[in-house]
Amino acid sequence: MKVLFRDALLWDGVGSESRPHMDVLIDGERIADVRPTASSPAERDARQVDLGGAFLMPGLIDMHVHLIWSGSPDPVSVVDADGEQLTAMRAVANAQAQLSSGVTTVRDVGSNWDLAIALARAISRGHVEGPRVVASGRTIIMTGGHDPFWGIPCDGADAVLRGVRTQIYAGAGVIKVAATGGVYGRPEGEEIGQSELSYEELAVAAGEAHRFGLHVAAHALGTQGIADAVRAGIDTIEHCIFLSEEVAAEMKRRGTAMTPTVLIYRTIAEGDGAGIPAYAVEKAKRAVAAHRESVRMALEMGIPIVAGTDAGSCNTPHPSLLREITSLHACGLPRDHALRAATSAAAEALGMSRTLGTVAPGKAADLLVVDGNPLDRLEDLRRLRYVVRAGRFVVGAAGESRCA
């Protein structure tokens, strides 16, 4: 089916300004044409939707989620209590909540039982509704490393090679590795910035994943672990809290992207009395100030910054992308830059810029129509009129969905 959106205030996902009086023609799952309304020919075989100047933009991309997690104070304990089958059902519901909020693509970077890989397959086959899911499934970790509940313990280059191939065989769309310890996950035996997988192990993971055309995301909070991941050729650094100027310069040189996940660490640090485990709260409090400085440094150096929420983690429900976008803006990113972090820049970091992230002919018809102008007021992303995913309307004019 063809659909012609007429008279849109168009933001293509690239520039800093929108263009008024533009038409966007969808043919099937793709954008067929983008043209000025005044010169737009009639499309008698297309459904015409007069936007009357409403804001049209690319669908949003969340670069760091955990669809199996509940967004409760302690989501690991919820998964332990529910088991595999109930957790799978929750993952489907979380995916649907993401899509109805305007998030048309998510990168899921950690799930027990590789459930996110199965969900990605189910959505692509049309069995359930949801956004595009690029899933890592289980994470490559050292023995005793970060997030053991969904980790594949790998010690040494040969074991890492085997772990990466295991996930490729399982159908992963991205490989996740743990370069350092973290804030939430293990109450004992894990330091926030301690290096875990070595440089040599990280380099093997990156090399093998790239050989099969997959990108690699590294959980990396400490300076040495970040440096090792960058030097190893990892594509995106997740969290990136204790960044140094020297490592930032190397990220800039290589084009390594940063997924800072600003929101989650502030949420955990403020979690006293909110049910979040005390060990995680204390760790997060040590991270918040350094985290903000790292984002400022990355912004000044021109490092690609992409938006990821860690949705599903402690008190961070699905969806939370608008809160992350506004957090990035509060860290100094201009509104258009913060929006690109969740559209074109995210698609580039995914290695999917040829098909996602912008409004242009040939791209996937993943589109939002918004009442208001997010370039002037980010909160207008809550005012969804339409969500279109692969040319199909997911949310209509009733405005029953929200972007949290």
C-alpha positions, 0 to 999 in steps of 0.5 A: 500500500502507498501512503502520501503524507502531505504538508509536513514540517519535515526533520530528516534526522540529519540537519539542525532545522526542519523544512516546512511544506514537504510531502513524504511518499511511502511505498510498501515498507520503504520511503519512495520519495521526499518532495516539496508539497507545492510540486508534489504530483497526485498519487491516485493509488495512495492513501493521502494523509494531510498533516497540516504542518505537523512535525514528521521525523525518523522513528527513534532508536534506543541503543541500549535496552534489556527487554527481559528486565522489568524496570523494577528496583531489582530486575535480576531478582524478578527474572530469577523468580519468574523463570524463562517462560514468564520472562519471555512474555514480559519481553514481548510486552516491553517490546510493544511498549517501546514501539507504541512510544515511537521507538521503532528500533532497539538494540538489546545488549543482554538477556538470559537464555538468549531470549532477545534473539528469539524475540527479534526473530519472532518480530521479524517473522510477524509472530508478535508486534514490536520494534526492530530488535538488534540483539546480542543475547548472552554477553562474553565475560570473564569467569566471575565477570560482570552480569554472570546471569546472562554471561558466557564465561570465557578465559583466554583468546580461544574461549572468547573466539568460541563464545563469539561464534556461539552467539553468531550461531544463535543468531545474534545481531550484535556481540556484547562483551564486558571489559570492566565491572559495573554498578548493578549486577553483583553485590560482591566481588565486582569493582566499578572500574576494574578491568575484566576481559583483557585487551587480547581477548577484546581484540579477538572478539572484535576481529571475529565479530567483524569478520562475520559482519557484526558490530561489537558493544563493550560494557566499559566503565573504567579508564583502562577497560575503555582504553583496551576496548577502543584499541581492540576495535570495539564499535561502541563503548557502553556507559564510558564513565571514567573517560580520559582525554587520551582515550577520548582522542583515540575514540575520535580518531577511530570513530568509536561511538559512545553510548553514555546511558546518562539516565540510569546512573543518576536513577540508581544514585538517587535510589536510596529508599526506592528498593534498589540494592544498596551496593548499587546505589553506593557505586552509582554515587561515585560515578555520576560526577565523572560520568557527566564530565566524560559526556562533556569531554566527548561532546567537545572532542566530537566523539559520536554520542548515541542514545541508550537508556538501559531500559529495564534496569533499576527503576528505568521502565520501558520506554525511557528514551525521551528521558535519556534524550533530555538527559543528554540535552542537560549534559550539553548536547543541543536539541538537534544533536540529542535527537540525532543521537536517537536517530541518524547517529544511532543508525550509523553506530548500528551499521544500519545507516543505509536503511535506518535513521533518516527520512530519505528515498530508499530508507525504511519507512520508520516514521513519527508524526508529532504535534509540536516541534521537538527541535524547539521542545523535546517533550513534544515527543510525547505528543505522537499522532502517528507511529509508522514502522516499516510502512505500517501504522502502529499508532493512529491519530487518537494519540493513545501512546506516549514516549516516557 
